[in-house]
Amino acid sequence: MYRLKNRCLLPVALLALMACHQTPDTPESTDAAPPAHTVVNVITEPCAVIYTPGTHKLEKLKEENGEESFYALSSDSENCISDCQDFLQNKAFKTTTADGGKITFRHQNGDTTVINLDDPQYTWEVFLFDGKKVTNIDITDIESEYDKVFI
């Protein structure tokens, strides 16, 4: 049998083996976690909330409208959303984007308004919130819609 010349080598080797041994992680169950699309965004101060549909909703719109009409609708809507963002940025008005799910607007008087963006009626939207009420504006005419809400 081979004799160890250096007696310190055995404890070091044992420590190295123990350090490399890992207990398997127990995976946490995600059954109780809410689905990602049910995340609730809470808006408490005046701002604009900009919503554009996700890929799932875009596919549905393509099926419903036909490919050619869909691309025209999508392009026009994206241009309008871009114009709205530019206008609001020039006004130095706070904007936020929403990815879907529910948005809760907390009014100054304590009331709340909840909007479910997963509803098929919402596609390309801009919601103006002045602290008192929520207005889903016509994105093709941001200037007059803004004036109606804030002036």
Secondary structure as GFF3:
##gff-version 3
##sequence-region A 1 151
A	DSSP	alpha_helix	9	20	.	.	.	ID=ss1
A	DSSP	three_ten_helix	36	38	.	.	.	ID=ss2
A	DSSP	beta_strand	40	43	.	.	.	ID=ss3
A	DSSP	beta_strand	47	51	.	.	.	ID=ss4
A	DSSP	alpha_helix	55	65	.	.	.	ID=ss5
A	DSSP	alpha_helix	67	90	.	.	.	ID=ss6
A	DSSP	beta_strand	95	98	.	.	.	ID=ss7
A	DSSP	beta_strand	102	106	.	.	.	ID=ss8
A	DSSP	beta_strand	112	116	.	.	.	ID=ss9
A	DSSP	beta_strand	125	129	.	.	.	ID=ss10
A	DSSP	beta_strand	134	136	.	.	.	ID=ss11
A	DSSP	three_ten_helix	139	141	.	.	.	ID=ss12
A	DSSP	alpha_helix	142	150	.	.	.	ID=ss13
###
